Amino acid sequence: MDVRLGAEASMKVSLLARAWGVDAEGVVLRLLEHFEGSDEQAPAGPATGLVAVHALYSGHKVPGEYDPESQSLVILSGPAQGRYKTPSGAATAVLQAYNPEVAPHRNGWSFWVVDATGARLQSLRRVRTTAAESEEREKNEHGG
């Protein structure tokens, strides 16, 4: 069976395919497995570890890729396209590009949405702790 997609759906399938490191059929299978509540785990993502994200701002959907290792974000298209050191830097660029009259400061962790889950990027945020903080937390958890 052949399925024909409109331009928007085709773009979304392509974005998911790139993020998950699969072809269009792999995207459909993964989504169907998720919908069916399959116990089988779908692949976590591409070998590169990049996570497909997007932002909705002022009527524009801005596609991006988040790198959990460096915690940087790349905006894939549009007037703010480019690589940013932080999700907040990328969010600021989007606001400056689409609405330069507003204060451009935004918390990128709540601005960006993970494509695969619909959750805010905050859901993937790593908490960085020092060795001393980790030791203190462990001591408190064990009643020490």
C-alpha positions in Angstrom: 0.0 0.0 0.0 1.3 3.4 -0.9 0.6 6.4 1.4 0.7 9.9 0.0 1.5 12.7 2.4 1.0 16.4 2.0 4.0 18.7 2.3 3.7 19.4 6.0 3.3 15.7 7.0 6.2 14.8 4.6 8.4 17.4 6.3 7.5 16.0 9.7 8.2 12.4 8.7 11.5 13.4 7.2 12.5 15.3 10.4 11.6 12.3 12.6 13.5 10.0 10.2 16.6 12.1 10.5 16.3 12.4 14.3 15.7 8.7 14.8 18.2 7.5 12.2 15.6 5.5 10.2 13.8 5.8 6.9 10.1 6.9 6.4 8.9 3.3 6.9 10.8 3.2 10.2 9.1 6.3 11.4 5.7 4.9 10.6 6.5 1.6 12.3 7.8 3.3 15.4 4.7 5.6 15.7 2.4 2.6 15.2 4.3 0.6 17.8 3.9 3.5 20.2 0.2 3.9 19.4 -0.3 0.1 19.9 1.4 0.3 23.3 4.0 -2.2 22.2 6.2 -3.5 24.9 9.1 -3.6 22.5 11.4 -0.5 22.8 11.9 1.6 19.7 15.4 2.8 19.0 16.4 5.7 21.3 17.6 7.9 18.4 20.3 8.2 15.8 23.9 7.1 16.5 24.8 10.8 16.9 22.5 11.2 19.9 20.8 14.3 18.5 17.2 14.9 19.5 14.7 16.5 17.2 13.0 19.5 18.8 10.9 22.4 17.8 9.5 25.7 19.0 6.2 27.3 18.3 6.5 31.1 18.3 4.4 33.8 16.8 2.7 31.4 14.4 6.0 29.8 13.3 7.2 26.3 13.9 11.0 26.3 14.2 12.7 22.9 13.8 15.9 22.1 15.7 18.2 19.4 17.0 19.4 19.3 20.6 22.7 17.7 21.4 22.5 16.2 25.0 26.2 15.7 25.2 27.1 19.4 24.7 23.7 20.7 25.6 23.8 22.8 22.4 21.0 23.4 19.9 21.0 23.8 16.2 18.1 25.6 14.5 17.6 23.8 11.2 15.8 26.5 9.2 14.3 30.0 9.2 15.8 33.4 10.0 17.5 32.2 13.2 19.1 29.2 11.6 22.4 28.2 13.1 24.2 26.5 16.0 23.8 27.9 19.6 25.7 27.0 22.7 22.6 26.7 24.8 18.8 26.1 24.3 18.3 29.6 25.8 20.6 31.2 23.3 18.7 29.5 20.5 15.4 30.7 22.0 16.7 34.2 22.2 17.6 34.1 18.5 14.1 32.9 17.6 12.5 35.8 19.5 14.9 38.3 18.0 14.2 37.0 14.5 10.4 36.9 14.7 9.6 39.6 17.1 12.5 42.1 17.7 10.3 44.5 19.7 10.0 42.1 22.7 12.6 41.4 25.3 14.3 38.3 23.8 15.2 36.5 27.0 13.6 33.1 27.4 14.4 29.9 29.3 15.3 27.6 26.4 14.5 24.5 28.5 10.8 25.4 28.6 10.8 27.0 25.1 11.8 24.0 23.1 9.6 20.8 22.7 10.9 17.3 22.1 9.3 16.1 18.8 9.1 12.4 19.8 7.4 13.0 23.1 5.8 16.4 23.1 7.5 17.2 26.4 9.5 20.3 27.1 13.2 20.0 26.6 13.5 20.3 30.3 12.6 16.6 30.4 16.0 15.7 29.0 18.0 18.2 31.0 21.1 16.8 32.8 21.7 18.2 36.2 25.4 18.9 36.6 26.7 18.4 40.1 30.2 18.6 41.6 31.7 15.5 43.2 31.2 17.2 46.6 27.5 17.8 45.9 27.1 14.1 44.8 28.9 12.9 48.0 26.7 15.1 50.2 23.5 13.9 48.5 24.6 10.3 48.9 25.4 10.8 52.5 22.0 12.4 53.2 20.1 9.6 51.3 21.9 7.0 53.5 21.3 8.8 56.8 25.0 9.6 57.2 
